[in-house]
Amino acid sequence: MTNISCAIIGLGNIGFEHNRNSFNLIQNHAKAFHSINKIKLICGVDKSYKKRKLFKKIYRVDTFKNLDEAKKLHNPELFVVSVNSVNLFNIVKKIALNFKPKVIVCEKPIAYQYNKILKLVSLLKKKRIKLFINFQRRSDPSYISLKKSINKNGVRMIGKVFYEKGFIYNCCHYINLMMFMFGRYKSHEVLMKKRLNNLDYKINTLVQFEKASVNFFYKKKCLKEFEFKNNKNYLVKFKNKALNYNSKKYENTLKYSQKNFYIELLKSIFKKKANICSADEAIETFRLIFLMIKKKQHNEK
């Protein structure tokens, strides 16, 4: 079977630079492709000459300053769009209208307006292009094993999740993960809502899922990502540390977060069961996020 041709659009942090020189970490897209079979990296696109030059030196592939230049030589089957969230919508739209990919992977949050997210997903469906969002935690073996343990115990949990950098931009990671681990959303109550900047919010909210009651709290800086407990079990996760569930420590496989993501992506492409966020699951995540943004906090008239 031939390899899937791939282009990376955006050679910044997650596209190319994050922990680039760390031997035991695979946390950017380029390193992930270099470590996995069946995906062939054929080019990179970025407006920065310095980034293009270094990328070409390391991976020995073509580089271009924009999509128009790339189109003259390549028509990749897989596009990975790893650019600023403000520009992501227009770039994915341009790819859909000017290329013929089978799959597009993009970073969260796709856009800061829910109607834009819906429009983009609708366009890609019309073009028969599969869309996946880089919510890599749900593709991580430690979280997949944890979910099985939680389901096996079958007792509802109560917990807290702590997030930084904005409700739309970053808390979407955790809301998507909680839906993956604890089942469908049932209800919510907004406890605090304030503007963080002209695009995003800081929101504290209590959300009821099928198997857990979860408080989400905004913090400027978080050492602890989340903690859960009930009368039988406890779960805690500190930043850059292994999951701890009832004194059992799961391997910190987020060291290989992007490699794990593409292992699951390949499963999906080849029509196998995969732990990865599809377009429909992303819509449900962002539907919930924008529902909370619109809702008044509990003490607001």
N, C-alpha and C positions, 0 to 999 in steps of 0.2 A: 504494500500500500504506500502511495507517494505521501510525502510530508505536506502538511498544510502550510502554505506560504503566508507570512505574517509581516505586517508593518507596525511600528510603534510611532504614534503621533504625539510628540512631546517628550523631550529627552531630559526632563527635569528630575525631581526627587524620586517619585515612584516609577517613572518610566525608565530611568537609567542610573541615577546618582546615589540613591539611598543605600548605605552600607556597601557601596560598590567594591571597596577594597577589603572587605571582611571575608575571609576564606570560608567561615562556617555559617554565614548568613545568606539567605536567598530571599531578599525582600524588595526587589524591584523587578520589573517585567523583563528587562533585557537578560539579567542573570538567570531568571527562570527559564527562558527559552533556550539559553545556552546549556542548561542542565537537564533538559527533558527531550525525549524522542518524539517524533511525529509532527513537531512544529518547527518550520524552518524560517528563521528571521531573514528577510530579504532587504529591508531598508528601514531607515529612521528619518523622521521629519521634525525639524525644529528651526526657528528663526535665528537661533544663536550659532554663529560660525564656530565658536570655540567648542560648544557641546558637540556639534556635528563632526568636527575634526577628531575629537577624542573618541567618540562613538565608533567612527569608521576605523580608527586605528585599532581598537580593541576587538571589534566584531567583524571587521573586513567585509562590510556590506555597503551598499549605496546609501548616501544621505542627501536630503533635499531641504531647502529652506521653506517650502510650502507644498501643498497638495497638488497644485497645478503642475509643478515640476515633476513630482513623483508619478503623476498620471501618464506622462510621456513614455515611461519605461516599465511601469509595474501596475498590475491590477491584483493586489493581494486578496486571498480568500478570507483572511482574518485581519481585522484592524483593532489595535489597542489604542484607545484615546485617553491619554494621561496628561491633560492640560488643565489650566485654571478653570474652575467651575463656571465662571462668568462666560468663558469662550466655548465651553464644551458643547452646548446645544447647537451652535452654528456650525461647528466643525463636523459633528456627527451627521447633521443634516446634509452638509456638502458631500460627505463620503457617500451617503445613501443615494444622492441624486447624480453623482458623477462616476461612481465605481460600481462594481457588482460583487461585493463581498458576500460570503455565506454567514459570517458571524462578526459582530462588533462587541468588544468589551470596553466599558468605560468606567471611570471613577464616579463615586458618589459626589454630590447629590444629583447629578444630571443637569438640574437647573434649580433656581431659587423660586420658581413659580410653578405651581402644580399643573396649570393648563399647558405649559411648555413641555412638561414631562409627558403628559397624555398625547400631545401632538406628535412628539418625536417617536413614541412607542407605536402610535397609529401609522406613521409614515413607514417605519421599519417593517411592520407587519404587512403593509401593502406591497413593499418591495421584497417580501419573503426573506428578510434578513433577521437572524436570531440575535437578540440583545441579551447580554449578561452584565451584571453590575459587580464591581470588585469588592463585594462584602466578604473578604477572605476568611473571617473567623469561622463562618459556618462550613467552610471547606477544610478546616483544620482537624486532623485526626483526634486531638485531645478533646475538642468540643463534640465531635461525633460520638466518641466513647462516653463522654459525660452525659450526653442526651440519652443514651441507652440506659445508663445507670439510674438517671432520674426517672425515666419511664418505668423501669423495673421496680423501683421503690414505690411509685404510685401515690405519694403523699404530697399534697399541695404545699408549695413553699412561699415564704414571704421574704422579700429582699430589697436591696438598694443598689442602684447603678449610678456611678459618678462619671460625668463627661466634661470635656473641655471644648473650647473653640466654636461653640455654637450648636443650637438645637438641630437645624437643618443640616449643617455641614458635618457634624460629628456624632450627634446622638443617634442619627439614622443608623449608624453601625450597630449600636446596642439594641435599638428597637427591633431591627431585623434579626439580630442574634436571639433576642428573647422570644420572638415569634417562632424561630426555628426550634429553640429548646423547650418552650413551654406552651406551644400551641396557639390557637387563634385568639385574636383580640376580642374582648367582650365589652369593656367599658373603660372610661377614664375620667379623672377629675384634675383640672388644672389648678395647682396650688400657688404658683407664682409665674408671672409672665412679664418680661421687660425686653426692650430692644437692646441687642448687643451692638449692632451696627445697622447700616441702611439695608442690609440684605438678610440678616439673621437675628435670632432671638436667644435669650437665656430663659429657659422654662423649667420649672419643677412641676412634676406631674405624677399622679398615682394611676397606674394602668393595671387593669385586671385582664390576665390571660387565662386560658383554660386551666393551667396547672400551676399558676403563680400569681401573686399580687406583688407588683414591682413599683417602687418609688424611684423616679429618675431625678437626679440633682445636678444642677450646673455648678462647677467649681472652676476657679481660675487655673488651678493646678491640682491634679489628682495623683496621689500615690497608689490609692486603691481603686480598682476598676469596678468591682462589685462584690457584694456579700449576700448570701441567702441562708435561711435556716427554717426549720420546723421542729416539731418535738422529737424527731429521730435523726435528722440530717443537717449538715451545714456545708456551705460552699463559699470559698473566698478566692479572689483573684487580685493580686497586686501587679502593678506594672512591671513588665519584663520578668515576671516570675511564673512558675508553673501553677496550674490550677490545683487547688487543694479541696478535695471532696471527702468528708468524713475521714480525715487524716491520710487519705490516699492521694499522692501527688502524681498528676498526669504530666507527661513530658512536655516541656515548653516548645512544642513543634511550630509555634509562630515564628521561630527562627527561619523556617522555610515557607513562610506564609504564601509567597507568590508561586512557588513551585507546587505547593498543595492545591492552590486555586486552579492551576492549569491541568493538574492531574484530573481534577473533577470536571473541568471544562471538556477535556478530551472524552471522558465518559459520556457526557451529554451529547457531544457531537456525534459519537458513535452509538447513540441511542441506548445507552446503559443508564441505570439509576445513578444519579449524581447529587451530591450535596453542594449546590451552587444556586445563586440567586438569578432567576429568570426575569424577563421583563414583567410578567404578570405579578410575580412576587414583589418586585420592586415597586410596582404601582400600589400594591396593598400597603407596603411600608410607608410610602410617601403620602398616601391617602390619609393614613392615621396621623402622620406628622402635621400635615396642613389642617386636619380637623382640629387638632389641639391648638394650633396657632390661632385659628378663627374663634375658638371657644373662649368665653370670658373666664377668668379665675373665680374660684368659689365665693370670694367675698366681694366681687365686683357687681355693681348694679347695672 
